[in-house]
C-alpha cells in the first residue's frame, strides 16, 4: 500500500513542503528517474552546472566502473529549474554547513544541521524520515510514501509522452537509456496499466476517422 506514481498536484505539494533546498533537490532528482542511492552517491565531480548534466557515482550500492574517462553509469540532462535549485543549495546551504563544520566532502548532499555529523554525506534513512515528515506536513499519508516512487513516475511520464507525441520519435531505447536499463522487460515493472492518458491516446488514434466524421 504505497503511492507508486505521483500526480502533478502531489509533486507540487511535496516540493513546497520541504524545509531546505537540499531536500527539494533530492526529491526532484528522483523525479528525473534516479534511485535514491544514486542521488546520495552524487559527487561534485558528477555535476556539470553549465551543461546541466549530472550522474551518480554508484548504483544499487555498487561503485561506478570507469574505463578511460567514461563511466558505465548514465548521465542525465536536467531541467533548468532543477539546475538552478541545485546551484542555490550549493552556494547557500551547503557552503554554510561546510564552513561551520570545517570539513570538506565530495558528496553533493551533506548534513546541514550543526553537530558532530554536520558536513558528512546524507544517509538514506535520514532522507526517508525527511520525506515522510514533509508528506505528513502537506496532508499526504506518510505510510504510503517510499523513495522509489519518483523513478516510477518518471517512467510513466516518458511512456505518456511516447503515446501522445508520436512525432517526437521517443522510443523504448530512449526510455532504457534514461533509466539506465538494458532490457525492455524492466519497463513493465514500472508501467501503470490503468493510465488514463495513454488509454485516451490509443482510443483517439484508433477512432480518428470516426471523430473527424463527427
C-alpha positions as CSV (number, residue, x, y, z in Angstrom):
1,X,0.0,0.0,0.0
2,X,2.1,2.9,-1.2
3,X,1.9,5.6,-3.9
4,X,3.7,4.3,-6.9
5,X,3.1,7.2,-9.3
6,X,2.9,10.8,-8.1
7,X,0.3,13.1,-9.6
8,X,1.3,16.6,-10.7
9,X,-0.5,18.0,-7.7
10,X,1.3,15.6,-5.3
11,X,4.7,16.6,-6.8
12,X,4.0,20.3,-6.3
13,X,2.7,19.8,-2.8
14,X,5.8,17.8,-1.7
15,X,8.2,20.3,-3.3
16,X,6.5,23.1,-1.3
17,X,6.7,21.1,1.9
18,X,10.4,20.7,2.3
19,X,12.3,22.9,4.8
20,X,15.5,23.0,2.9
21,X,16.7,23.5,-0.7
22,X,18.7,20.3,-0.3
23,X,15.7,18.1,0.3
24,X,13.7,19.5,-2.6
25,X,16.8,19.0,-4.9
26,X,17.0,15.3,-3.8
27,X,13.3,14.8,-4.4
28,X,13.4,16.5,-7.9
29,X,16.4,14.2,-8.8
30,X,14.3,11.1,-8.0
31,X,11.6,12.6,-10.3
32,X,14.3,12.6,-13.1
33,X,14.5,8.8,-12.7
34,X,17.4,8.4,-10.2
35,X,17.3,5.8,-7.4
36,X,17.8,7.4,-4.0
37,X,21.1,5.5,-3.6
38,X,22.2,7.1,-6.9
39,X,21.2,10.6,-5.8
40,X,23.0,10.3,-2.4
41,X,26.1,9.0,-4.2
42,X,26.5,12.0,-6.4
43,X,29.7,13.9,-6.0
44,X,30.7,17.4,-7.1
45,X,32.7,15.9,-9.9
46,X,29.5,14.2,-11.2
47,X,27.7,17.6,-11.6
48,X,28.2,20.0,-14.6
49,X,26.2,23.1,-13.8
50,X,27.0,24.8,-17.1
51,X,25.7,21.9,-19.2
52,X,23.0,20.9,-16.7
53,X,24.3,17.3,-16.5
54,X,24.5,15.0,-13.5
55,X,25.2,11.3,-12.8
56,X,25.7,9.0,-9.9
57,X,28.9,7.5,-8.6
58,X,27.2,4.3,-7.7
59,X,24.0,2.4,-8.4
60,X,22.3,-0.3,-6.3
61,X,25.2,0.0,-3.9
62,X,27.9,-0.7,-6.5
63,X,30.5,1.9,-7.2
64,X,30.9,3.1,-10.8
65,X,33.3,1.4,-13.1
66,X,35.4,3.8,-15.1
67,X,37.3,2.8,-18.2
68,X,39.4,5.7,-19.6
69,X,37.3,8.8,-18.9
70,X,33.9,7.0,-19.4
71,X,31.6,5.8,-16.6
72,X,29.3,2.8,-17.1
73,X,26.6,4.8,-15.2
74,X,24.3,7.1,-17.1
75,X,24.3,10.9,-17.2
76,X,21.0,12.8,-17.2
77,X,20.3,16.3,-18.6
78,X,18.3,18.3,-16.0
79,X,15.6,20.9,-16.4
80,X,16.8,24.4,-15.8
81,X,14.6,24.8,-12.7
82,X,16.3,21.8,-11.1
83,X,19.8,23.1,-12.1
84,X,19.0,26.5,-10.6
85,X,17.8,24.9,-7.4
86,X,20.9,22.7,-7.0
87,X,23.1,25.8,-7.6
88,X,21.3,27.7,-4.9
89,X,21.7,24.8,-2.5
90,X,25.4,24.5,-3.2
91,X,26.2,28.2,-2.7
92,X,23.8,28.8,0.2
93,X,23.0,25.9,2.5
94,X,25.9,23.6,1.6
95,X,28.6,26.3,1.8
96,X,27.4,27.4,5.2
97,X,27.4,23.8,6.6
98,X,30.8,23.1,5.1
99,X,32.3,26.3,6.6
100,X,30.7,25.7,10.0
101,X,31.9,22.1,10.2
102,X,35.3,23.0,8.7
103,X,35.2,19.7,6.8
104,X,35.4,19.1,3.0
105,X,33.2,16.5,1.5
106,X,33.0,15.4,-2.2
107,X,29.4,14.3,-1.9
108,X,26.8,16.9,-3.2
109,X,24.3,16.3,-0.5
110,X,25.5,16.6,3.1
111,X,24.1,17.0,6.6
112,X,23.3,20.7,7.2
113,X,22.4,20.8,10.9
114,X,25.0,21.8,13.5
115,X,26.6,18.9,15.4
116,X,29.2,16.1,15.0
117,X,27.7,14.9,11.7
118,X,27.4,18.3,10.0
119,X,29.2,18.2,6.7
120,X,29.0,14.4,6.4
121,X,27.2,12.7,3.5
122,X,23.5,12.5,4.0
123,X,22.3,8.9,4.7
124,X,19.3,7.1,3.2
125,X,17.5,6.6,6.5
126,X,17.7,10.4,7.3
127,X,16.3,11.4,3.9
128,X,13.4,8.9,4.2
129,X,12.4,10.4,7.5
130,X,12.6,13.9,6.0
131,X,10.5,12.9,3.0
132,X,7.8,11.3,5.3
133,X,7.7,14.3,7.5
134,X,7.3,16.5,4.5
135,X,4.4,14.5,3.2
136,X,2.6,14.5,6.6
137,X,3.0,18.3,6.6
138,X,1.2,18.7,3.3
139,X,-1.5,16.1,4.0
140,X,-0.2,13.0,2.3
141,X,-0.2,9.8,4.2
142,X,3.5,9.1,5.0
143,X,2.8,5.3,5.3
144,X,2.2,5.3,1.6
145,X,5.5,7.1,0.8
146,X,8.7,5.5,-0.4
147,X,11.8,6.9,-2.1
148,X,11.4,4.9,-5.3
149,X,8.2,6.4,-6.5
150,X,9.9,9.3,-8.2
151,X,11.6,6.8,-10.5
152,X,8.2,5.0,-11.3
153,X,6.7,8.4,-12.0
154,X,9.5,9.3,-14.5
155,X,8.9,6.0,-16.4
156,X,5.2,6.8,-16.8
157,X,5.9,10.4,-17.9
158,X,8.1,9.0,-20.7
159,X,5.5,6.4,-21.7
160,X,2.8,9.1,-21.7
161,X,4.9,11.4,-23.9
162,X,5.7,8.5,-26.2
163,X,2.0,7.7,-26.6
164,X,0.8,11.3,-27.1
165,X,3.7,12.7,-29.2
166,X,4.4,10.2,-31.9
167,X,6.2,13.0,-33.9
168,X,8.9,13.0,-31.2
169,X,10.1,9.5,-32.2
170,X,10.7,8.8,-28.5
171,X,11.4,5.0,-28.5
172,X,11.8,2.4,-25.8
173,X,15.6,2.7,-26.4
174,X,15.4,6.3,-25.2
175,X,13.5,5.1,-22.1
176,X,16.1,2.4,-21.4
177,X,18.9,4.9,-21.7
178,X,17.2,7.5,-19.4
179,X,16.5,4.9,-16.7
180,X,19.8,3.0,-17.1
181,X,18.3,-0.3,-18.1
182,X,19.4,-2.9,-20.7
183,X,16.3,-4.9,-21.1
184,X,12.9,-3.7,-22.3
185,X,11.4,-6.0,-19.7
186,X,12.5,-3.7,-17.0
187,X,9.9,-1.1,-18.2
188,X,7.0,-3.5,-17.3
189,X,7.7,-3.4,-13.6
190,X,7.0,0.4,-13.6
191,X,4.2,0.6,-16.1
192,X,0.8,1.8,-14.9
193,X,-1.8,-0.2,-16.9
194,X,-4.6,2.0,-15.6
195,X,-3.1,5.2,-17.1
196,X,-6.0,7.3,-18.5
197,X,-3.7,9.5,-20.7
198,X,-2.4,6.5,-22.6
199,X,-5.8,4.9,-22.8
200,X,-7.3,8.1,-24.2
201,X,-4.4,8.5,-26.7
202,X,-4.9,4.9,-28.0
203,X,-8.7,5.5,-28.4
204,X,-8.1,8.7,-30.3
205,X,-5.7,7.1,-32.7
206,X,-7.9,4.0,-33.3
207,X,-11.0,6.1,-33.8
208,X,-9.5,9.1,-35.5
209,X,-11.7,8.7,-38.6
210,X,-14.9,8.4,-36.6
211,X,-14.1,11.6,-34.7
212,X,-13.4,13.6,-37.9
213,X,-16.8,12.5,-39.3
214,X,-18.5,13.7,-36.2
